[in-house]
Amino acid sequence: MDLYQKIKKREEKISLIGLGYVGMPIAVAFAKKVDVIGFDVNKVKIDLYKSGIDPTKEVGDEVIKESSVDFTSDEERLREARFHIVAVPTPVKEDRSPDLTPVESASRTLGRNLSKGSIVVFESTVYPGVTEEICVPILEKESGLKCGVDFKVGYSPERINPGDQEHRLETIIKVVAGMDNDTLDIVAKVYELVVEVGVYKAESIKVAEAAKVIENSQRDINIAFMNELSIIFNKMGIDTKAVLEAAGTKWNFLKFSPGLVGGHCIGVDPYYLTYKAEQMGYYSQVILSGRKINDDMGKYVAENTLKKMIKANKQINGSKVAIFGVTFKENCPDVRNTKVVDVIKELEEYGVQVKVVDPVADKEDLWREFRIYPSEIEEIKEMDAVIFAVPHVEFKAIQLEDVKRMYSTRIATTHLEVMKEIAATSEFQKDVQRNDCVLMDIKGMFDRKEAENAGFIYWRL
Ligand SMILES: NC(=O)c1ccc[n+]([C@@H]2O[C@H](COP(=O)([O-])OP(=O)(O)OC[C@H]3O[C@@H](n4cnc5c(N)ncnc54)[C@H](O)[C@@H]3O)[C@@H](O)[C@H]2O)c1
């Protein structure tokens, strides 16, 4: 009986190392079929899971409560499992080089507790070579076991899309790789227990590592192209969304849209690839140019907000701006590496007071990482500009007339003059439409024409 059959018969266990946005849904999915130990170094997180709370909102509290995952922060419990899946973070350092500390530390922890006959599969996004050249030597050193003889390794990149209920672990083809055919066969069969649409067997671990890192690099470059187009069309006074809708009618035009690229995947993974390329003597041009454009978009949005405010005769220093949405993407509480914070920082440098509204964001992370405490929507009054940065479902009910009520009742002096003039004439209308409401609609949540007709100074990427 091989390891797969033993796992299926619950004679052997699977362990998950790192229970975040990726690891926890995998643990929960496997636990519906087999015995699973869920290990994380973060004791607070483990306690939350144990008490039936899902801070990632990926599977929801009810599912966590019902799950049979054996949550623990005791590393020795890893000795009970023979099939290990590592899903720890792979961030970048200040200088944007890969920070492999979590992967290395998880490898040390696992190595100390590795049993003979185990298979270790890495899921963290890395550059080609990390599994075999960095993780394997650590596992061998800590365990005293020999890779290929006493234990085997595999790699299976994660493709889930947090906040997306359609593309889930079960419904996305999973790339799997193993150090040899037997390992590949077992890794494939184990994942087939939970991935309904099946697996794709990559020809090597390095191929699977590379496949993942280019999926996200490709997306990053395409969005960078859209952002560049948006900068160009903004100068030309052409609406980018309208251009993309027109061009999108061609069968092979790729559908991407401009936006702030944050998070710890798309905005980070390309640096893993370019780092490795540089080590091999190749300096990336396309990938890094795209990164530069995307990294600068927060500042660009802030600058355009300021320009529109000046156009509306707003005094910038001491003005008030509300930002709706601060997470790195819609309908997801994750605020790591969110570029909305770049918008906030840039505005604050000009003396703007920024209020953030985000019912979805993880409030603790927001405070810990950025010292931002979100406001309630009712507190958004007397604003000089409003920015809709992230189109959470929760914001869909907000109408333009609701937005109008969020602005300052102090009308800019020139508008006052105009109003006085109108008032002096016989055609004085009580309901003079004001036109100093700056609305920055980054992702195009509102209809541009409707907003302009309603008197907003409207801008979108
Ligand atoms: N979130 C995504 O959308 C996504 C999608 C595909 C791939 N990935 C990749 O998956 C990996 C994990 O990402 P994530 O979003 O789940 O990260 P995360 O930060 O949400 O979760 C990682 C977990 O690992 C734990 N951890 C850190 N060091 C550890 C260690 N030494 N031992 C045990 N646990 C440890 C952390 O406490 C945390 O709970 C990353 O490489 C990421 O690039 C993420």
The ligand as a MOL file (V3000), in Angstrom:
LIG
                    3D

  0  0  0     0  0            999 V3000
M  V30 BEGIN CTAB
M  V30 COUNTS 44 48 0 0 0
M  V30 BEGIN ATOM
M  V30 1 N -3.1210 34.6830 -1.0180 0
M  V30 2 C -3.0990 34.4250 -2.3020 0
M  V30 3 O -3.8720 34.9400 -3.0860 0
M  V30 4 C -2.1450 33.4400 -2.8830 0
M  V30 5 C -2.4730 32.8300 -4.0780 0
M  V30 6 C -1.5890 31.9410 -4.6210 0
M  V30 7 C -0.3760 31.7140 -3.9870 0
M  V30 8 N -0.0690 32.3420 -2.8310 0 CHG=1
M  V30 9 C 1.2020 32.0350 -2.1980 0
M  V30 10 O 0.9500 31.1570 -1.1170 0
M  V30 11 C 1.8520 31.4050 -0.0490 0
M  V30 12 C 1.0950 31.6890 1.2270 0
M  V30 13 O 0.3240 32.8560 1.0430 0
M  V30 14 P -0.8700 33.2540 2.0120 0
M  V30 15 O -1.6300 34.3260 1.3110 0
M  V30 16 O -1.5940 32.0490 2.4730 0 CHG=-1
M  V30 17 O -0.0560 33.8630 3.2140 0
M  V30 18 P -0.6200 34.1800 4.6890 0
M  V30 19 O 0.2900 35.1620 5.2640 0
M  V30 20 O -2.0830 34.4410 4.6200 0
M  V30 21 O -0.4630 32.8180 5.4620 0
M  V30 22 C 0.7390 32.2490 5.7530 0
M  V30 23 C 0.6640 31.6170 7.1260 0
M  V30 24 O 1.9130 31.0060 7.3740 0
M  V30 25 C 2.2190 31.1840 8.7300 0
M  V30 26 N 3.6590 31.0140 8.9030 0
M  V30 27 C 4.6530 31.9010 8.6440 0
M  V30 28 N 5.8480 31.3390 8.8920 0
M  V30 29 C 5.6000 30.0790 9.3200 0
M  V30 30 C 6.4110 29.0120 9.7300 0
M  V30 31 N 7.7290 29.1330 9.7350 0
M  V30 32 N 5.8200 27.8700 10.1260 0
M  V30 33 C 4.4680 27.7440 10.1370 0
M  V30 34 N 3.6430 28.7250 9.7520 0
M  V30 35 C 4.2000 29.8690 9.3380 0
M  V30 36 C 1.7050 32.5560 9.0700 0
M  V30 37 O 1.4790 32.7050 10.4590 0
M  V30 38 C 0.4190 32.6090 8.2460 0
M  V30 39 O -0.6920 32.1920 9.0000 0
M  V30 40 C 2.7320 32.5560 -0.5170 0
M  V30 41 O 3.8810 32.0520 -1.1090 0
M  V30 42 C 1.8900 33.2330 -1.5660 0
M  V30 43 O 2.6620 33.9040 -2.5170 0
M  V30 44 C -0.9460 33.1790 -2.2500 0
M  V30 END ATOM
M  V30 BEGIN BOND
M  V30 1 1 1 2
M  V30 2 2 2 3
M  V30 3 1 2 4
M  V30 4 1 4 5
M  V30 5 2 4 44
M  V30 6 2 5 6
M  V30 7 1 6 7
M  V30 8 2 7 8
M  V30 9 1 8 9
M  V30 10 1 8 44
M  V30 11 1 9 10
M  V30 12 1 9 42
M  V30 13 1 10 11
M  V30 14 1 11 12
M  V30 15 1 11 40
M  V30 16 1 12 13
M  V30 17 1 13 14
M  V30 18 2 14 15
M  V30 19 1 14 16
M  V30 20 1 14 17
M  V30 21 1 17 18
M  V30 22 2 18 19
M  V30 23 1 18 20
M  V30 24 1 18 21
M  V30 25 1 21 22
M  V30 26 1 22 23
M  V30 27 1 23 24
M  V30 28 1 23 38
M  V30 29 1 24 25
M  V30 30 1 25 26
M  V30 31 1 25 36
M  V30 32 1 26 27
M  V30 33 1 26 35
M  V30 34 2 27 28
M  V30 35 1 28 29
M  V30 36 1 29 30
M  V30 37 2 29 35
M  V30 38 1 30 31
M  V30 39 2 30 32
M  V30 40 1 32 33
M  V30 41 2 33 34
M  V30 42 1 34 35
M  V30 43 1 36 37
M  V30 44 1 36 38
M  V30 45 1 38 39
M  V30 46 1 40 41
M  V30 47 1 40 42
M  V30 48 1 42 43
M  V30 END BOND
M  V30 END CTAB
M  END
